[in-house]
Amino acid sequence: MRARYAAEVTVTVGQRFASLGGVTVRNRRLVLLWLRRQALRLADGHGSAVRDESPADVRPVLFHGSDAPEGLRFWATDGRRQDDAIRALEAGFPLLFTVVDPAVGLSLTLAGWRGSPADL
């Protein structure tokens, strides 16, 4: 059987935790592609509706500062970070990237891993 991969975007504020959405795909490149798309959508949307939304996209988040959106954008567009991410997935390690909005104590995490959503 061919390996499956899963990805999810979560948000934490204080003791509250919520999933903004996730996917299960057939390979690690699709995991990375989906996470990059979500990172850029969240950074560019900055809490507003996005026109090119697809059913697999995560719900938007309203950031109160620019740190988190800039961090998401940098992670999604930096070649070295993307290379590190795909190497982690190739080696069987989970991919985790977290940004923080210090104004309200919000943490947003992008995660990708080999297996199903229940395997993380």
DSSP file (Angstrom, degrees, kcal/mol; ACC not computed):
  #  RESIDUE AA STRUCTURE BP1 BP2  ACC     N-H-->O    O-->H-N    N-H-->O    O-->H-N    TCO  KAPPA ALPHA  PHI   PSI    X-CA   Y-CA   Z-CA
    1    1 A M              0   0    0      0, 0.0     2,-0.2     0, 0.0     0, 0.0   0.000 360.0 360.0 360.0 140.2    0.0    0.0    0.0
    2    2 A R        -     0   0    0      1,-0.1    25,-0.0    25,-0.0     2,-0.0  -0.482 360.0-101.0 -77.2 143.3    1.2    3.5   -0.9
    3    3 A A        -     0   0    0     -2,-0.2     2,-0.3     1,-0.0    -1,-0.1  -0.327  33.8-151.9 -64.4 143.6    2.0    5.9    1.9
    4    4 A R        -     0   0    0     23,-0.0   111,-3.0    24,-0.0     2,-0.3  -0.822   5.7-153.8-111.2 155.8   -0.5    8.6    2.7
    5    5 A Y  E     -AB  25 114A   0     20,-2.7    20,-2.9    -2,-0.3     2,-0.3  -0.945   4.1-159.6-129.8 151.7    0.2   12.0    4.2
    6    6 A A  E     -AB  24 113A   0    107,-2.8   107,-2.4    -2,-0.3     2,-0.3  -0.921   4.8-171.5-129.0 155.4   -1.9   14.4    6.3
    7    7 A A  E     +AB  23 112A   0     16,-2.4    16,-2.2    -2,-0.3     2,-0.3  -0.989   5.8 176.6-144.4 150.1   -1.8   18.1    7.0
    8    8 A E  E     -AB  22 111A   0    103,-2.3   103,-2.4    -2,-0.3     2,-0.5  -0.993  21.2-145.5-153.1 149.2   -3.6   20.3    9.4
    9    9 A V  E     -AB  21 110A   0     12,-2.4    11,-3.3    -2,-0.3    12,-0.9  -0.984  26.6-178.3-116.6 126.8   -3.7   24.0   10.5
   10   10 A T  E     -AB  19 109A   0     99,-2.4    99,-2.6    -2,-0.5     2,-0.4  -0.872  14.7-153.2-124.9 157.8   -4.5   24.6   14.1
   11   11 A V  E     -AB  18 108A   0      7,-2.8     7,-2.4    -2,-0.3     2,-0.4  -0.989   7.1-168.2-130.9 140.8   -4.9   27.7   16.3
   12   12 A T  E     +AB  17 107A   0     95,-2.8    95,-2.9    -2,-0.4     2,-0.4  -0.996   8.8 176.2-130.0 132.0   -4.4   28.0   20.0
   13   13 A V  E >   -AB  16 106A   0      3,-2.3     3,-2.3    -2,-0.4     2,-0.3  -0.948  69.1 -49.1-133.6 112.7   -5.4   30.9   22.2
   14   14 A G  T 3  S-     0   0    0     91,-0.8    93,-0.0    -2,-0.4    91,-0.0  -0.470 124.5 -19.5  61.6-124.3   -4.8   30.4   25.9
   15   15 A Q  T 3  S+     0   0    0     -2,-0.3     2,-0.3    -3,-0.1    -1,-0.3   0.434 117.4 100.8 -93.0  -2.1   -6.2   27.0   26.8
   16   16 A R  E <   -A   13   0A   0     -3,-2.3    -3,-2.3     2,-0.0     2,-0.4  -0.697  48.8-177.3 -91.0 138.2   -8.5   26.9   23.7
   17   17 A F  E     +A   12   0A   0     -2,-0.3     2,-0.3    -5,-0.2    -5,-0.2  -0.988   4.0 172.6-133.5 138.5   -7.4   24.8   20.7
   18   18 A A  E     -A   11   0A   0     -7,-2.4    -7,-2.8    -2,-0.4     2,-0.5  -0.998  29.6-127.6-148.0 146.5   -9.2   24.5   17.3
   19   19 A S  E     -A   10   0A   0     -2,-0.3    -9,-0.3    -9,-0.2     3,-0.1  -0.796  11.8-165.8 -88.4 132.6   -8.5   22.9   13.9
   20   20 A L  E     -     0   0A   0    -11,-3.3    39,-1.8    -2,-0.5     2,-0.2   0.553  63.5 -63.0 -92.0 -10.2   -8.9   25.3   11.0
   21   21 A G  E     -A    9   0A   0    -12,-0.9   -12,-2.4    37,-0.2    -1,-0.4  -0.690  51.7-160.8 144.5 164.5   -8.9   22.5    8.6
   22   22 A G  E     -A    8   0A   0    -14,-0.2     2,-0.3    -2,-0.2   -14,-0.2  -0.974   4.7-146.2-163.5 173.0   -6.9   19.7    7.1
   23   23 A V  E     -A    7   0A   0    -16,-2.2   -16,-2.4    -2,-0.3     2,-0.4  -0.957  11.3-140.9-143.9 160.4   -6.4   17.2    4.3
   24   24 A T  E     +A    6   0A   0     -2,-0.3   -18,-0.2   -18,-0.2     2,-0.2  -1.000  33.1 173.2-121.1 128.6   -5.2   13.7    3.5
   25   25 A V  E     -A    5   0A   0    -20,-2.9   -20,-2.7    -2,-0.4     3,-0.0  -0.773  40.7-111.1-132.6 173.7   -3.2   13.4    0.3
   26   26 A R  S    S+     0   0    0     -2,-0.2     2,-0.3   -22,-0.2   -20,-0.1   0.623  89.5  20.4 -88.1 -14.0   -1.1   10.8   -1.5
   27   27 A N  S  > S-     0   0    0    -22,-0.1     4,-1.4     1,-0.1     3,-0.4  -0.981  73.8-108.9-153.5 166.5    2.4   12.2   -1.2
   28   28 A R  H  > S+     0   0    0     -2,-0.3     4,-2.3     1,-0.2     5,-0.2   0.797 112.6  60.3 -67.4 -30.6    4.6   14.6    0.7
   29   29 A R  H  > S+     0   0    0      1,-0.2     4,-2.6     2,-0.2    -1,-0.2   0.891 104.6  49.7 -65.9 -37.4    4.9   17.1   -2.1
   30   30 A L  H  > S+     0   0    0     -3,-0.4     4,-2.4     2,-0.2    -1,-0.2   0.853 108.4  54.0 -68.7 -33.1    1.1   17.6   -2.0
   31   31 A V  H  X S+     0   0    0     -4,-1.4     4,-2.6     2,-0.2    -2,-0.2   0.955 112.0  44.0 -61.0 -49.3    1.3   18.1    1.8
   32   32 A L  H  X S+     0   0    0     -4,-2.3     4,-2.6     1,-0.2    -2,-0.2   0.900 112.9  51.5 -64.7 -41.2    3.9   20.8    1.3
   33   33 A L  H  X S+     0   0    0     -4,-2.6     4,-2.3     2,-0.2    -1,-0.2   0.922 112.0  46.8 -60.7 -44.8    2.0   22.4   -1.5
   34   34 A W  H  X S+     0   0    0     -4,-2.4     4,-2.4     2,-0.2    -2,-0.2   0.922 113.0  48.7 -64.8 -44.3   -1.3   22.5    0.5
   35   35 A L  H  X S+     0   0    0     -4,-2.6     4,-2.6     1,-0.2    -2,-0.2   0.899 111.1  50.2 -64.4 -39.8    0.5   23.9    3.6
   36   36 A R  H  X S+     0   0    0     -4,-2.6     4,-2.5     2,-0.2     5,-0.2   0.926 110.4  50.3 -62.4 -44.1    2.2   26.6    1.5
   37   37 A R  H  X S+     0   0    0     -4,-2.3     4,-2.6     1,-0.2    -2,-0.2   0.922 112.4  46.7 -59.8 -44.4   -1.1   27.6   -0.1
   38   38 A Q  H  X S+     0   0    0     -4,-2.4     4,-2.8     2,-0.2     5,-0.2   0.907 110.7  52.4 -66.4 -40.7   -2.7   27.8    3.4
   39   39 A A  H  X S+     0   0    0     -4,-2.6     4,-2.3     1,-0.2    -2,-0.2   0.932 113.5  43.5 -60.4 -45.7    0.1   29.9    4.8
   40   40 A L  H  X S+     0   0    0     -4,-2.5     4,-2.9     2,-0.2     5,-0.3   0.896 113.5  50.9 -68.9 -39.8   -0.1   32.4    1.9
   41   41 A R  H  X S+     0   0    0     -4,-2.6     4,-2.9    -5,-0.2     5,-0.3   0.933 113.2  45.7 -61.3 -45.6   -3.9   32.6    2.0
   42   42 A L  H  X S+     0   0    0     -4,-2.8     4,-1.9     2,-0.2     5,-0.3   0.905 116.2  45.6 -65.5 -40.9   -3.8   33.2    5.8
   43   43 A A  H  < S+     0   0    0     -4,-2.3    -2,-0.2    -5,-0.2    -1,-0.2   0.925 119.7  39.5 -67.7 -44.6   -1.0   35.8    5.5
   44   44 A D  H  < S+     0   0    0     -4,-2.9    -2,-0.2    -5,-0.2    -3,-0.2   0.856 117.9  47.5 -75.0 -35.7   -2.6   37.6    2.5
   45   45 A G  H >< S-     0   0    0     -4,-2.9     3,-2.3    -5,-0.3    -2,-0.2   0.855  78.5-171.0 -74.6 -35.5   -6.2   37.4    3.8
   46   46 A H  T 3< S-     0   0    0     -4,-1.9    -3,-0.1    -5,-0.3    -4,-0.1   0.854  78.8 -37.9  45.0  43.7   -5.3   38.6    7.3
   47   47 A G  T 3  S+     0   0    0      1,-0.3    -1,-0.3    -5,-0.3     2,-0.2   0.346 117.6 108.8  96.2  -6.9   -8.8   37.7    8.5
   48   48 A S  S <  S-     0   0    0     -3,-2.3    -1,-0.3    13,-0.2    13,-0.1  -0.583  78.6 -85.3-101.0 166.7  -10.8   38.7    5.4
   49   49 A A        -     0   0    0     -2,-0.2     2,-0.4    -3,-0.1    -1,-0.1  -0.393  39.5-142.2 -68.0 145.0  -12.6   36.6    2.9
   50   50 A V    >   -     0   0    0      1,-0.1     3,-0.9    -2,-0.1    -1,-0.0  -0.936   3.1-145.3-114.4 133.3  -10.4   35.3    0.0
   51   51 A R  T 3  S+     0   0    0     -2,-0.4    -1,-0.1     1,-0.2     2,-0.1   0.847  93.7  54.2 -67.6 -36.9  -11.8   35.1   -3.5
   52   52 A D  T 3  S+     0   0    0      2,-0.0    -1,-0.2     0, 0.0     2,-0.1  -0.008  76.9 152.0 -91.9  33.3  -10.1   31.9   -4.7
   53   53 A E    <   -     0   0    0     -3,-0.9    -4,-0.0    -2,-0.1    -2,-0.0  -0.360  25.7-164.0 -66.7 137.1  -11.2   29.8   -1.8
   54   54 A S    >   -     0   0    0     -2,-0.1     3,-2.0     4,-0.1    -2,-0.0  -0.802  35.5-104.5-115.4 163.3  -11.5   26.0   -2.4
   55   55 A P  T 3  S+     0   0    0      0, 0.0    -2,-0.0     0, 0.0    -1,-0.0   0.763 119.5  55.8 -59.0 -24.7  -13.4   23.5   -0.3
   56   56 A A  T 3  S+     0   0    0    -35,-0.1     2,-0.1     2,-0.0    -3,-0.0   0.476  85.4 109.3 -86.9  -1.9  -10.1   22.1    1.1
   57   57 A D  S <  S-     0   0    0     -3,-2.0   -35,-0.1     1,-0.1     2,-0.1  -0.420  70.5-114.3 -77.8 150.9   -9.0   25.6    2.4
   58   58 A V        -     0   0    0    -37,-0.1   -37,-0.2     1,-0.1    -1,-0.1  -0.338  36.6 -91.4 -77.7 161.9   -8.8   26.4    6.1
   59   59 A R        -     0   0    0    -39,-1.8    -1,-0.1     1,-0.1   -39,-0.0  -0.445  50.7-102.8 -69.3 147.0  -10.9   29.0    7.8
   60   60 A P        -     0   0    0      0, 0.0     2,-0.4     0, 0.0    -1,-0.1  -0.249  29.7-146.0 -70.7 161.2   -9.4   32.5    7.9
   61   61 A V        -     0   0    0    -19,-0.2     2,-0.8   -13,-0.1   -14,-0.2  -0.978   9.8-133.7-127.5 140.0   -7.8   34.0   11.0
   62   62 A L        -     0   0    0     -2,-0.4     2,-0.3   -15,-0.2   -15,-0.2  -0.853  24.4-161.8 -95.0 110.0   -7.8   37.6   12.1
   63   63 A F        -     0   0    0     -2,-0.8     3,-0.0     1,-0.1    38,-0.0  -0.675  12.6-154.6 -89.0 147.1   -4.3   38.6   13.2
   64   64 A H  S    S+     0   0    0     -2,-0.3     2,-0.3    37,-0.0    -1,-0.1   0.514  76.8  27.3 -99.5  -7.2   -3.9   41.6   15.4
   65   65 A G  S    S-     0   0    0      1,-0.0    -2,-0.1     0, 0.0     3,-0.0  -0.798  80.4-112.4-139.4-177.8   -0.3   42.4   14.3
   66   66 A S  S  > S+     0   0    0     -2,-0.3     4,-2.3     2,-0.1     5,-0.2   0.538  93.2  86.5 -98.8  -7.1    1.9   41.8   11.3
   67   67 A D  H  > S+     0   0    0      2,-0.2     4,-2.3     1,-0.2     5,-0.2   0.942  91.6  43.7 -59.5 -50.9    4.4   39.3   12.9
   68   68 A A  H  > S+     0   0    0      2,-0.2     4,-2.6     1,-0.2     5,-0.2   0.943 115.1  46.8 -65.2 -49.6    2.3   36.2   12.2
   69   69 A P  H  > S+     0   0    0      0, 0.0     4,-2.5     0, 0.0    -1,-0.2   0.909 114.3  48.6 -59.9 -39.3    1.3   37.0    8.6
   70   70 A E  H  X S+     0   0    0     -4,-2.3     4,-2.5     2,-0.2    -2,-0.2   0.892 111.2  50.6 -66.1 -38.5    4.9   38.0    7.8
   71   71 A G  H  X S+     0   0    0     -4,-2.3     4,-2.4    -5,-0.2    -1,-0.2   0.911 111.5  47.6 -64.1 -43.0    6.2   34.7    9.4
   72   72 A L  H  X S+     0   0    0     -4,-2.6     4,-2.3     2,-0.2    -2,-0.2   0.931 113.4  47.6 -62.2 -46.5    3.8   32.7    7.4
   73   73 A R  H  X S+     0   0    0     -4,-2.5     4,-1.4    -5,-0.2    -2,-0.2   0.908 112.2  49.7 -62.7 -42.8    4.7   34.4    4.1
   74   74 A F  H  X S+     0   0    0     -4,-2.5     4,-1.5     1,-0.2     3,-0.3   0.932 111.6  48.1 -63.0 -46.1    8.4   34.1    4.8
   75   75 A W  H  < S+     0   0    0     -4,-2.4     3,-0.2     1,-0.2    -1,-0.2   0.913 113.3  48.4 -59.9 -43.2    8.1   30.3    5.6
   76   76 A A  H  < S+     0   0    0     -4,-2.3    -1,-0.2     1,-0.2    -2,-0.2   0.735 120.2  35.4 -71.9 -23.3    6.0   29.8    2.4
   77   77 A T  H  < S+     0   0    0     -4,-1.4     2,-0.7    -3,-0.3    -1,-0.2   0.498  89.3 100.8-112.0  -5.5    8.3   31.7    0.1
   78   78 A D     X  -     0   0    0     -4,-1.5     4,-2.1    -3,-0.2     5,-0.2  -0.736  58.5-153.9 -87.4 117.4   11.8   30.9    1.4
   79   79 A G  H  > S+     0   0    0     -2,-0.7     4,-2.4     1,-0.2     5,-0.2   0.864  92.3  52.5 -58.0 -41.2   13.5   28.2   -0.6
   80   80 A R  H  > S+     0   0    0      1,-0.2     4,-2.4     2,-0.2    -1,-0.2   0.912 110.2  47.9 -64.0 -42.4   15.7   27.0    2.2
   81   81 A R  H  > S+     0   0    0      2,-0.2     4,-2.1     1,-0.2    -1,-0.2   0.873 112.1  49.8 -67.0 -35.9   12.8   26.5    4.6
   82   82 A Q  H  X S+     0   0    0     -4,-2.1     4,-2.3     2,-0.2    -2,-0.2   0.893 110.2  50.4 -68.8 -39.0   10.8   24.7    1.9
   83   83 A D  H  X S+     0   0    0     -4,-2.4     4,-2.1     2,-0.2    -2,-0.2   0.921 111.0  49.1 -62.6 -43.7   13.8   22.4    1.2
   84   84 A D  H  X S+     0   0    0     -4,-2.4     4,-2.1     1,-0.2    -2,-0.2   0.891 110.4  52.1 -61.2 -39.8   14.1   21.7    5.0
   85   85 A A  H  X S+     0   0    0     -4,-2.1     4,-2.0     2,-0.2    -2,-0.2   0.928 110.4  45.4 -64.9 -46.5   10.4   20.9    5.1
   86   86 A I  H  X S+     0   0    0     -4,-2.3     4,-2.5     1,-0.2    -1,-0.2   0.870 111.9  53.0 -68.4 -34.5   10.4   18.4    2.3
   87   87 A R  H  X S+     0   0    0     -4,-2.1     4,-2.1     2,-0.2     6,-0.2   0.893 107.3  51.9 -65.6 -39.3   13.5   16.7    3.7
   88   88 A A  H  <>S+     0   0    0     -4,-2.1     5,-2.4     2,-0.2     4,-0.4   0.934 112.3  45.4 -61.4 -45.5   11.8   16.3    7.1
   89   89 A L  H ><5S+     0   0    0     -4,-2.0     3,-1.3     1,-0.2    -2,-0.2   0.903 110.9  53.3 -64.9 -40.9    8.8   14.7    5.4
   90   90 A E  H 3<5S+     0   0    0     -4,-2.5    -1,-0.2     1,-0.3    -2,-0.2   0.865 107.4  52.1 -60.3 -37.1   11.1   12.5    3.3
   91   91 A A  T 3<5S-     0   0    0     -4,-2.1    -1,-0.3    -5,-0.1    -2,-0.2   0.511 121.9-108.1 -79.1  -4.4   12.9   11.3    6.4
   92   92 A G  T < 5S+     0   0    0     -3,-1.3    -3,-0.2    -4,-0.4    22,-0.2   0.536  76.5 131.6  90.6   6.6    9.6   10.4    8.0
   93   93 A F      < -     0   0    0     -5,-2.4    -1,-0.3    -6,-0.2     2,-0.1  -0.618  61.9-106.7 -89.0 151.7    9.5   13.2   10.6
   94   94 A P        -     0   0    0      0, 0.0     2,-0.6     0, 0.0    19,-0.2  -0.472  27.0-130.4 -72.2 150.3    6.5   15.5   11.1
   95   95 A L  E     +C  112   0A   0     17,-3.7    17,-2.2    -2,-0.1     2,-0.4  -0.908  31.5 174.9-100.7 122.6    6.7   19.0    9.7
   96   96 A L  E     +C  111   0A   0     -2,-0.6     2,-0.4    15,-0.2    15,-0.2  -0.997   8.7 171.0-131.7 130.8    5.7   21.6   12.3
   97   97 A F  E     -C  110   0A   0     13,-2.3    13,-3.2    -2,-0.4     2,-0.4  -0.978  10.1-172.4-139.3 125.9    5.8   25.4   11.8
   98   98 A T  E     -C  109   0A   0     -2,-0.4     2,-0.3    11,-0.2    11,-0.2  -0.954   7.1-171.4-124.2 136.7    4.3   27.8   14.3
   99   99 A V  E     -C  108   0A   0      9,-2.5     9,-2.8    -2,-0.4     2,-0.4  -0.907  13.9-146.3-119.4 154.4    3.8   31.6   14.2
  100  100 A V  E     -C  107   0A   0     -2,-0.3     7,-0.2     7,-0.2   -29,-0.1  -0.954  12.5-153.8-124.7 138.4    2.6   33.7   17.1
  101  101 A D  E >>> -C  106   0A   0      5,-3.2     5,-1.6    -2,-0.4     3,-1.4  -0.877  17.1-170.1-104.1  94.4    0.5   36.8   17.3
  102  102 A P  T 345S+     0   0    0      0, 0.0    -1,-0.1     0, 0.0     5,-0.0   0.719  74.5  72.8 -64.1 -21.6    1.8   38.3   20.5
  103  103 A A  T 345S+     0   0    0      1,-0.2   -40,-0.0    -3,-0.1    -2,-0.0   0.841 120.4  12.5 -61.8 -32.6   -0.9   41.0   20.7
  104  104 A V  T <45S-     0   0    0     -3,-1.4    -1,-0.2     2,-0.1   -41,-0.0   0.329 105.0-110.2-127.3   5.0   -3.5   38.4   21.7
  105  105 A G  T  <5 +     0   0    0     -4,-1.2   -91,-0.8     1,-0.2     2,-0.4   0.804  62.0 157.6  70.7  28.9   -1.4   35.3   22.5
  106  106 A L  E   < -BC  13 101A   0     -5,-1.6    -5,-3.2   -93,-0.2     2,-0.4  -0.729  23.8-165.9 -90.1 133.2   -2.6   33.4   19.4
  107  107 A S  E     -BC  12 100A   0    -95,-2.9   -95,-2.8    -2,-0.4     2,-0.5  -0.977   0.8-166.8-118.0 132.5   -0.5   30.6   18.0
  108  108 A L  E     -BC  11  99A   0     -9,-2.8    -9,-2.5    -2,-0.4     2,-0.5  -0.981   7.7-165.8-120.4 126.9   -1.1   29.1   14.6
  109  109 A T  E     -BC  10  98A   0    -99,-2.6   -99,-2.4    -2,-0.5     2,-0.5  -0.945  12.5-158.9-120.6 131.0    0.6   25.9   13.6
  110  110 A L  E     -BC   9  97A   0    -13,-3.2   -13,-2.3    -2,-0.5     2,-0.4  -0.908  23.4-178.0 -98.9 130.2    1.0   24.3   10.2
  111  111 A A  E     +BC   8  96A   0   -103,-2.4  -103,-2.3    -2,-0.5     2,-0.3  -0.990  14.0 174.1-135.1 141.2    1.6   20.5   10.5
  112  112 A G  E     +BC   7  95A   0    -17,-2.2   -17,-3.7    -2,-0.4     2,-0.3  -0.993  11.7 159.3-141.8 144.7    2.3   17.8    8.0
  113  113 A W  E     -B    6   0A   0   -107,-2.4  -107,-2.8    -2,-0.3     2,-0.4  -0.989  43.3 -94.2-160.1 161.1    3.1   14.1    8.5
  114  114 A R  E    S+B    5   0A   0     -2,-0.3     2,-0.3  -109,-0.2  -109,-0.3  -0.699  90.1  29.6 -81.0 129.4    3.2   10.7    7.0
  115  115 A G  S    S-     0   0    0   -111,-3.0    -2,-0.1    -2,-0.4     5,-0.0  -0.855 100.1 -39.7 123.6-159.2    0.0    8.7    7.9
  116  116 A S    >   -     0   0    0     -2,-0.3     3,-2.1   -92,-0.1     4,-0.3  -0.536  61.6 -95.4-100.7 169.7   -3.5    9.6    8.6
  117  117 A P  G >  S+     0   0    0      0, 0.0     3,-0.8     0, 0.0    -1,-0.1   0.818 124.2  56.5 -55.0 -31.2   -4.9   12.5   10.7
  118  118 A A  G 3  S+     0   0    0      1,-0.2    -3,-0.0     2,-0.1     0, 0.0   0.602  92.3  73.7 -76.5  -9.8   -5.1   10.3   13.8
  119  119 A D  G <         0   0    0     -3,-2.1    -1,-0.2     1,-0.2    -5,-0.1   0.578 360.0 360.0 -84.1  -9.2   -1.4    9.4   13.6
  120  120 A L    <         0   0    0     -3,-0.8    -1,-0.2    -4,-0.3    -2,-0.1   0.523 360.0 360.0 -76.1 360.0    0.1   12.7   14.8
